[in-house]
Amino acid sequence: MKKWLVTLIYNVQIPSTTLIHTLPNGLTIVGEPLESKQAAAFSFLIPAGSATEPLGKEGLTNVLEGTLYRGAGNRSARQLGDALDGLGIERGGSADIEYTTFSGATLGLYLHEALELYADILLRPALPEDDWEGQKTLALQSLKGLDDAPSRKLFVQLRQNWFTSHHHRAVIGTKEGLESIQLEDLRQDFENRCKPHGVILALAGNFDWDATVAHIERLFGEWEGSAPVMEVPQIVDTPLRQHISSEKEQVHIGVAYRGVASDNADNYAYRLSNAVLSGGMGARLFTEVREKRGLVYTVSASVSSHRGIGWTTAYAGTTAPRAQETLDVLLGELKRMEQGVTQDELDRARTKMLTALVMGEESTRSRAASIARDYWILGRVRPLDELEREIGAVTVQNINDFFARHPVENFSVVTLGPTELSL
């Protein structure tokens, strides 16, 4: 490993331990206090995503997430926005497949006041009759915008076809589902799914652990209930093939195939192999598909995961005359990973991954999000030094052994363009 990277890693201030406290109602607080920071960040992860939406109301999670900010407690939407801005809160969060997140960062001095506002948002939203349909309109506009974002439309369809569990539901929803939503649906869904059992509240930065836990207990201790149980993620047994006809000149290619889950012993070898495949301008896909052959204007591959499952998706955007060759070369490069990687490729991928990791963890907001997701996926939080050690320990032989156990196969492919391609 490069000496400058080792120095960078060990100069990053790391909390001695991750602190965990679970309230009687099932809400788990996970925190990493750092007195050296001035900011404090928080991230609520609520296990209510599109995978547990009521049947026929696809897109409801997305609409509800935005509507919760339209007034809460005794504040109108404008007053709530002013209160959040008054504390300098950098707001974030979104609806997702398995959960919805509500996050923010502010000075540690204002953390308790910020949590009071979010207690109103999550426990006492207004859900007003005269100020909710705008969120539904925005969702419908976003859905319609898929026609102008073909690559995004492609992956919405790929997910829909590839998952056989309710994980196939895209957060963006469907036209029929969104149009059917009424205010009473939002209110009922809030009552059914916004429950504390299984909620994760991650904290990072400048805060006092004991005082903050006591404050959270006062704010959220009387919240009760459990959200609906989520299905275990399941994918198709037989690889799918689909073509979406389009009059546009560009051809978009999406590929999905199974990898390993985040708690699998091969996880780091898997992710580093993907960085060799698609980790910048020196990676294989960019070099072989774009630079050497000039087939595409963009090409990439990425790793995704839910609880208990991991998978790779690859994408290429090209022109109709080059589409068939692009697909052939893309699948060939994916399959060629089974032949192994070189030490230079691994070193480059490792350096890029560790640098991104360290730079991301410097941000309290990024760290809070990482804590919440780790605890959701793994039931524990991986400290930075563990991540560095595990990534640093991966060898070329580890990656070669990974592909021997997990061959690259069973490609599911969706294409969008003027002509159908052959496999």
N, C-alpha and C positions, 0 to 999 in steps of 0.2 A: 504494500500500500504506500502511496506517496507520502513523504514525510510531512509536507505542508498540510495534507488532509488530516493526518493523525493529530497534528498540533491544533488544527481548527476544531476537531471533534472534542478534544480534551480541554479546550479553553471555553467551551460552551458550559454554562452553569447548569447543573443537573440536580434536581431535588434528590435528597437521600432516599426517599421512598414516596410511593403514591398512597395517599390516605383515602380510606373508604369508610363510609357510614351509611347504613340502610335504615330508613325510617320504618316504623311499624306498618305503614300503608304500602310498602314495597318500593318507594322511591329511593334510588341509590345515589348518594353524593360521592363523587370521585374527584379528588383534588390534588394539585401539586403547587403548594405555596412557594414563592420565590421572593424574598425581601428585596433582592437586587433590582427587581422590575418596578416600574411605576404604574404600569397598566395591570388590570385584572380582566380576564375574559371568562365567559360562561357559555355553556351550550346545553340546552335542554334537548334530549333525544326522546321523543315520545313514540312508542311502538304502534303508530297508526299511520300506515302508508297506503298506497293505492292497492296493495295486495289484499287488504282487508276491507276495501270499500263495499258498500251494499251493492248487490247485483243490479245492474241497470242504471247505476248512478256513477258511472266511470268519469273521473275528473273531480269528484266531490272533495277529495282531500286537498287538492290544489286550491279550489275555491274557498274552502273553509280556512286554510292557512292564511290566506290574504285577508279574509273577512274578520279574523280575530283581532287584527290591528285597527279595525274601524270602530274604536271606542271600547273602553273597558272600565270596570269599577264605576266611579262617578264621573268619568271623563268622556267627552265626545271624541270623535276621531281626531279633530284638530287639537284638542287639549292633550290627548295622549301623545300625538306626534310632538307637540311642543315640550311635553315633559321628558320624553326620550331625548330630544335634541338638547334640552337644558342640562342634561347630565353628560352630554358629549358622547352618547352611546353610538358606536359604529355597529349598525344592526346587520344581521345576516340570517341565514337559515332558509329552508325551503321544504316543500313536500317531496318525498322520495318513495321508492317502491315499498320498503319495509317499515319506514318510520318518517316522522316529520321533525325537523329541527327548528329551534328558535334560539338564536345566539346573538351575542353582542360583546363588545369590549369597551371599557372606559377606564378612568383612573381608579386605582384601588380604593381611593377615598370615597368614591361614589357607588361602589359595588352593592352595598346593602340597599341603597335607594333604588338602584336598577332592578334588583331582584324583587322589590316591592311592586314595581310597575309590571314585571312579568308575571307575578302572582295574580294580578288583576287580569292580565291578558289570558292566562291559562285556566283560571278558575272562575272569573267573573266577566266574560266578554259580553258586550252589549248585543251583538248580532242584530243590529237595528233594522226595522222594516224599510226605512227610507234610504239605506246606505249599504246595500249588499249586492245589488244586481250589477254594479259596475265591475265587481270582481269576476262575476260570471261572464260578462261581456269581454273582459280582458282574456279570459281563458278561451273563449270561442275564437277570438281574434288570433290568439297564439296557435290554436289548432289549425285555423285556416292558413296561417303562415307557413305550415309545413309544405304547401305547394311551392313556395319560394325557397325552401330549404330542403332540397331532395336528399341530401346525405342524412339529415335528421329523420326525414320520413322513412328512409330505408331502414334505419336501425329501430324505429318504432315497430315496423312490420317484422323485422327479424326477431325482436324480443317476443312479439305476439305469437309468432309461429314456433319459436324454439322452446319456450317454457310451456309445460302442460299444467303446472300449478297456477294459482292466481298471480304469480310473479310476472305473468305475461302482460298484465295490465300496465299500460304506460301512464305515467303521472299526468300527462297532458290530457288524458281522457278521450272520450269519443263525442261526436256531434250529438248523437242521440242521448247519451248520458248527461252531457252538460245542459242540453236544452230542457231536460226533464227536471232539473234541480229547482226546488222551491225553498223558501226561507225555512219552512218547517223541517225540510230534509237536513239543512245545516244544523238547526237546533237539536234535532234528534240524534244526528251523527255525533255532535259534540258531546251529548249526554252518554252515548254508547261507547265511544272510542277514546275520548280524552280522559283517561284514567291514570292514577299514579303508579299502579303496580307494574313494574318493569321499566318505568321511566328512569333515565340516567341524566343526572345533572353534573356536568364536568366543569371544573374550575381550574384556572391556571393563572399564575402571576402573583401580584402583591395583595395578599389578603391573610387575615388571621383565621386559621382553620377552626378552632373551637368556637370563636365568636360567630363565624359565618354559618357553621352547622347549626348552632342554637337559633340563629336568625331564620334559617331555612325551615327548621322545625316549627317555628311560630307561624311562618307564612303558609306552609304547605301541609302541616301535620294533620289537618282535618279533611284533606282531600281523600276521597275513598273510591275503591272500585278497581276492576281489571278490564282491560281492553279485550276484544275477541281474540281467540287463539289463531295464530297464523299457520298456514300450511307449511310443510317442509318443501323447499324448492325442488321441483322435478322438471326434467327436460325430456324432449322427444327421444324415443328409442331408436328411430330410424332417421338419419340425416335428412333435412328438408331441402327442397329446391324450389325457388319461386322467382318469377320474373314479373316486375311491375312495368307495364307499358307506359312510355312517356314520349311526347313529341320533341322534347328538348334534345339538343345535340350531344350533351354530355351523357356519359354512362357511369353509373355509381355501382360499386361492387362491395357487398358486405359479407363477411365470413365469420362464423362462430364455431368454436370447438371447445371441448371440455379440457380444463386444467385441473388444478388441485385447490382445495379449500385453504383458507388462511391459517388454520390450525394444523395443517399437514406438515410432517417433518421435511417434505421437499419444497415448502413454500418459497424459501429464499432462493433456491436453485431455479425454481420456476420463474420467479420475478426477474432474476438476473438474466436468465435466458431470453426473456422478452425484451429486456433492455439491450441485449446484443442484437436482437431482431429489429427493434424500433426505438432506439434511444438517442436519436440525433442524426446529424448529417453523415456520421461515420458508420451508422448502423446498416445492417444488411439490406433491409427493404429500400431505404433511400438510395443506397449505392447501386444495388442490382436492378431495381425496377425503374428508378428515375434517372440516375446519373449515367449508368452504362447504356441503357436501352432507350431512354427518353420516352417511356411509355405513358407516364402519368404526370399530372400537375400536383398531386398529393398522394401519399401512401403512408400508412401507419398501422400499428397493432398495439393493443392495450390489454391489460389484465383487469378483470372485474371480479367481485365476489359478493355473495350473500352468506348467511350462516350455513355452513356445511357444504358449500359448493364454490368452485372458482372456474372461470372460463376466460378464453381469449377471444377478442373480436379484432378482425382486421378490416381495413377499408382502403379502397383505391378509387380515385376519380380520374377519368380519362375521356377520350373521344371515341365515337362509335367505330371508326376504322381500326383503332388499336385495342378495342375492348377485349376481344377474344384472347389475343396474345397476353394482354395484361392479366387476365384471370389465370391463364395457364402459368405464367411466370410467378404470379403471387402465390398460388397454391404450391408451386414447386419450391419456392423459397421457404414457405412454412414447413413443408415436409423435409427440406434439407437440414433443418435444425437437428434432426435425429442423427445426422452424421457427426455432430459435436461442434464445439466452439474452440477457438484458439485462446491462448493465454492473453495475447494482446487485446482481443475482443472482450474477454472477461474483465481485464484490468480497466479498460475504458468504461465499460458498463458499471463497474463497481464504483469508480470515482464519481461518475455522474450521479449515481443513486445516492451515495453518501453525502455528496455536496448538497443535493436537493433536500435530503433529510435534515441536515444540520441547519441549512438556511431557513427551512420551514419551521423548525422547532424553536428558532429564535423569536418567533412571533407568539405571544400569549394566545391570540385568537386561533392560530393554527394548531397550537398545542392542545387547547381545550377541545377542538374538533377531533383531533387524533385520539385523545383520551376517551371521548364518548364513543367513537367508532370502535376502538380496540375493545372496550368493555362490552359493547354490544356483540361484536363478532366472536370474541375469545373468552369473555367472562373475566378478563384481567387486563392490565395495562402494561405494555412493553416499554420499559425505560429506554432512553436513547442509547445508553451504553450497551444494552443487550442487543438492540438492533444493529449497532455498529459491529459488535462481536460476531453476530450470526452472519451478517452480510460479508464481513471480512474473512470468515472461515470457509466460504464456498470455494471449491476448486473446480478446475476443468473436469476432473473425473466425477465430481458430484453432479455436474450438469449432464455429462454423458450418461451416468447411471440413471438420472431422472428420466431422460428420454427412453432409456431401455425399459423402464417401468411404466412410463406414460407416453406411448407413441402418439405422434401427431396424426390424427385420423378422424374419420366421421365428420367431415366438414359440412356444415349447413350453410347454404349460400342463397342470398337474395340479391338480385340485380334490378336496377332501375334504369331504363333507357329506351331507345327506339327499337332495338332488336334483341331477341333472346339469345343468350350465349349457351354453348354446349359444355358439358363437364365430362 
